[in-house]
Amino acid sequence: MNQTRTEVVADGPVIIGGGLAGLSCAIELSPARCIVLSAGAISTGTSTGWAQGGVAAAVGPDDSPADHTADTLAAGAGLCDESVVRAITEAGPEAIEWLAAQGTRWDRNPDGSLKLGLEGAHGRRRIVHAGGDGTGAELLRTVVDKARTCESVSLWDHSPATRIVTEDGRVAGVEVSTPAGPVLLRTPAVVLSTGGVGGLYRHTTNPLSSRGQGLALAFRAGAVLRDVEMVQFHPTALDVAIDPMPLVSEAVRGEGAIIVNERGEWVLANPLSARDVVSRAEWAQLQAGHRVFLDARTSPGERFAELFPSINATALTAGLDPTRDLLPVRPAAHYHMGGVLVDLAGRTTVPGLYAAGEVASTGLHGANRLASNSLLEAVVCGRWVAQRLKAELGTDASVPDVAGRHWADEKWHPEEPVIDHLRGIVSTWVGVLRDAEGLQQALEDLLPYVANDTGLVGYLVARAALARTESRGAHTRTDFAGQVEARHTLLSLADLPELAEREAVPA
Ligand SMILES: Cc1cc2nc3c(=O)[nH]c(=O)nc-3n(C[C@H](O)[C@H](O)[C@H](O)COP(=O)(O)OP(=O)(O)OC[C@H]3O[C@@H](n4cnc5c(N)ncnc54)[C@H](O)[C@@H]3O)c2cc1C
């Protein structure tokens, strides 16, 4: 492999991440040119492709963005930015139409109206879906196909970004590790759309490669991160020794399934409670030595395979028939509400650095994401970043090699043996229930590893969790059960001098 660094100049933006947020941004940028970097092959390693439930949008006749806003604020437990919630929920119906115009085949009723699912803590049926529980696959197919046909989009696969280069405090480029050797892309604008952090944990529904690389890139470039302690655990990951764990969508409970222990006792009265409530109830059962199951045998019962074909297929592969068997489940790290602090144009605190999708903290989710609001945010905010970039950079910027670079090196894997060790530390001390002693232990154990992205991001989540001395939304401290006045946890390099000494930041 040639290790000489190539330097290339791109006047147009470089988008890091080829999920729904990154590719919506790239498509919306057209005809302005851009480069999209994907850590693996395009279409792999995204949470987008795995989404089941759908996209929340107030499109039903009995619904309104105001009702959607109210449900989102209630779930967010005091940390949402209300004006952001209003803006994004109001953009929902148009986003559904935009995706349809790009080619998404939404599930529809015979009269052509959209079929709407119900999920936890939504007061209405407002989950727009495709292919039953195959929404994510259909969305990813849509944006990948569209991006491939956009002459303005240059897709670079197997090309993880390794460093954001700044000069005089603003973005000047991005270093990329390609199978053909390192490349420095000089660009005035970088968009982070790298997804979530679930891979930091032993039990997760995310691709294992989702370990917060975008947070590490942004933090090292000097950006402020917000509320990174807020990790949502999904209460119904299928507990059948598969890593990452297959998800059983909340929509199954929307169709009447209940959560029970091995004695058949209900684990909580309302199985459609918010995710943190269900996860804590399950955690308590597990800690008391019980097992936890999803019981879908009566409802949706015989309709299971028709309504949830993907989940049904996964269960059958694991030897479980949802119409006859209880499905073993447990909480698993699923979604990151915290992220890189941005405004509604996706601007971070570093000029030239933007973020959209799960890596960003817009203020939509607060302390707890309402189900199916994340795909909505990814598509809406990905496009808003593009509109801002077009206004700032114009539409005639050039990027090199617009035909794209498709490397066929499927064997290229950046995995390190240390990752498993780090996942163990984060899972043990920074999980569903946290306390000061455990978080201090996590910080001590992770500090030697902060030069590694996974070690750094685990450290930052633990640091923020220690700073939040209350229980709110997805963050539960057993030593601080109550709530104090709502405030955000902000982290930046300047606040954490111990990291500079540990080479967390390149000299
Ligand atoms: C199993 C599952 C089910 C879900 N169901 C739903 C649902 O029903 N509704 C809903 O709203 N949300 C759902 N979510 C959440 C939702 O899917 C994600 O929040 C959303 O897809 C995130 O999109 P994204 O574009 O931000 O990131 P992703 O889709 O995760 O894409 C991240 C991209 O970044 C790339 N990348 C990462 N690091 C680098 C790097 N250093 N260099 C280059 N590229 C990099 C990856 O290769 C990938 O292309 C679900 C998530 C999971 C895991």
The ligand as a Gaussian input file, in Angstrom:
#p B3LYP/6-31G(d) Opt

LIG

0 1
 C      -31.775000      -1.165000      14.441000
 C      -32.151000       0.305000      14.367000
 C      -33.469000       0.664000      14.143000
 C      -33.831000       2.018000      14.061000
 N      -35.121000       2.346000      13.774000
 C      -35.446000       3.656000      13.613000
 C      -36.749000       4.038000      13.200000
 O      -37.614000       3.205000      12.963000
 N      -37.013000       5.368000      13.073000
 C      -36.088000       6.335000      13.319000
 O      -36.382000       7.521000      13.175000
 N      -34.838000       5.986000      13.689000
 C      -34.490000       4.686000      13.825000
 N      -33.223000       4.357000      14.195000
 C      -32.220000       5.416000      14.329000
 C      -31.836000       5.900000      12.931000
 O      -31.735000       4.798000      12.068000
 C      -30.522000       6.646000      12.959000
 O      -30.531000       7.633000      13.955000
 C      -30.275000       7.331000      11.617000
 O      -30.383000       6.406000      10.573000
 C      -28.903000       7.976000      11.620000
 O      -28.619000       8.400000      10.307000
 P      -27.253000       9.100000      10.024000
 O      -27.247000       9.431000       8.583000
 O      -27.035000      10.178000      11.007000
 O      -26.135000       7.973000      10.343000
 P      -25.936000       6.504000       9.766000
 O      -27.079000       6.050000       8.960000
 O      -25.539000       5.632000      10.913000
 O      -24.706000       6.665000       8.773000
 C      -23.419000       6.927000       9.275000
 C      -22.428000       6.928000       8.130000
 O      -21.207000       7.490000       8.594000
 C      -20.124000       6.725000       8.081000
 N      -18.965000       6.997000       8.932000
 C      -18.838000       6.913000      10.288000
 N      -17.609000       7.324000      10.655000
 C      -16.966000       7.696000       9.525000
 C      -15.677000       8.210000       9.245000
 N      -14.782000       8.454000      10.221000
 N      -15.350000       8.460000       7.957000
 C      -16.227000       8.226000       6.940000
 N      -17.474000       7.753000       7.158000
 C      -17.819000       7.491000       8.428000
 C      -20.642000       5.310000       8.074000
 O      -19.872000       4.522000       7.193000
 C      -22.055000       5.568000       7.554000
 O      -22.007000       5.683000       6.150000
 C      -32.842000       3.010000      14.271000
 C      -31.531000       2.642000      14.515000
 C      -31.179000       1.301000      14.562000
 C      -29.748000       0.925000      14.813000

